[in-house]
């Protein structure tokens, strides 16, 4: 089995630390705490000592909400552009439209 370590993750300047779960010899998993949108440092703490192994940048994003879309109906042949209005959109390859 994997060793049990006293490892925590800290996001930004927050005093909140969350426990890390050791998934493998080279992988830890931390569940993010609630944070305002923005880019923050993520640091590890082992046995209460911060900044173990350097820092990495992490981005918290605002929730995406859709207010409306237009047009509301298109031909089944496809190919019609659809405009989506809302908030929290950001430029990333992970943001996409899905028609179901």
Secondary structure in CASP SS format (residue, H / E / C, confidence):
PFRMAT SS
TARGET T0000
AUTHOR 0000-0000-0000
METHOD secondary structure of the structure
MODEL  1
X C 1.00
X C 1.00
X C 1.00
X C 1.00
X C 1.00
X C 1.00
X E 1.00
X E 1.00
X E 1.00
X E 1.00
X E 1.00
X C 1.00
X C 1.00
X C 1.00
X C 1.00
X C 1.00
X E 1.00
X E 1.00
X E 1.00
X E 1.00
X E 1.00
X E 1.00
X E 1.00
X E 1.00
X C 1.00
X C 1.00
X E 1.00
X E 1.00
X E 1.00
X E 1.00
X C 1.00
X C 1.00
X C 1.00
X C 1.00
X C 1.00
X C 1.00
X C 1.00
X E 1.00
X E 1.00
X E 1.00
X E 1.00
X E 1.00
X E 1.00
X E 1.00
X E 1.00
X E 1.00
X C 1.00
X C 1.00
X E 1.00
X C 1.00
X C 1.00
X C 1.00
X C 1.00
X C 1.00
X C 1.00
X E 1.00
X E 1.00
X E 1.00
X E 1.00
X E 1.00
X C 1.00
X C 1.00
X C 1.00
X C 1.00
X E 1.00
X E 1.00
X E 1.00
X E 1.00
X E 1.00
X E 1.00
X C 1.00
X C 1.00
X C 1.00
X C 1.00
X C 1.00
X C 1.00
X C 1.00
X C 1.00
X C 1.00
X C 1.00
X C 1.00
X C 1.00
X E 1.00
X E 1.00
X E 1.00
X E 1.00
X E 1.00
X C 1.00
X C 1.00
X C 1.00
X C 1.00
X C 1.00
X C 1.00
X C 1.00
X C 1.00
X C 1.00
X C 1.00
X C 1.00
X C 1.00
X C 1.00
END
